[in-house]
Amino acid sequence: MGVPYHLVFLIQQLYESNSARVKIDGNLSGQTATRKRVRLGCVLSPMLFNIYSKFVMGQVLDNWNGGTTIGGSKISIFQNILRFSDDTTLIAASQGELVALLNILEQHSAAYGLDREHDNHQAIKSVGRCEVVQSFVYLGSLINNSGSCENEIRRRIQQARVAMTKLTKIWRDHNITKATKMSLVQSLVFSIFLYATETWTVKKADRARIDAFEMWT
């Protein structure tokens, strides 16, 4: 990737011949060599992880001609894969295209030590070796196959209701001012409900549901 050799050498020295010990109830285990992953808590680790994963994904998308058209425009090749930490979302125009992309991803991942082939369940309805689901949570938000935000709004309302109910003792405490309670609602309840609201498409029924939740609060 064009990184100067002396920097590669320094990083190699940081990682070579590493070992770890486990402490339980004051007793130390023997030393175990560590041969995989990045160092926990090291300021260099996030950068190394990002460089590594970006390189692998670059290999996956090299000469890839697939893509998805949104609003008449085809999104760029590197937008076919969305990554955040170890979460990866693939975007394809068809099931066949998705299978092909999954296979390429699996091949290149295995080549660089990221093989998860044997972790996939074989007996479920799948695309490639990945389970087909109606919805999944990505970066804290519920995404479903209909494109609707209704279920996510319901889910957020329920989570905020739980948070509100857990604080009942505070709401009933007459020694706490209304202004303080309002601030607590804003920071501890509404913040949960409003997570990722900028991505919602709100229908009339959803708006009524939101208004009802606010009135209940």
Secondary structure, 3 states (H helix, E strand, C coil): CCCCHHHHHHHHHHHCCCEECCEECCEECCCEECCCCCCCCCCCHHHHHHHHHHHHHHHHHCCCCCCCEECCEECCHHHCEEEECCEEEECCCCHHHHHHHHHHHHHHHHHCCCCCHHHCCCCCCEECCEECCCEEEECCEEEECCCCCHHHHHHHHHHHHHHHHHCHHHHHCCCCCHHHHHHHHHHHHHHHHCCCHHHCCCCHHHHHHHHHHHHHC
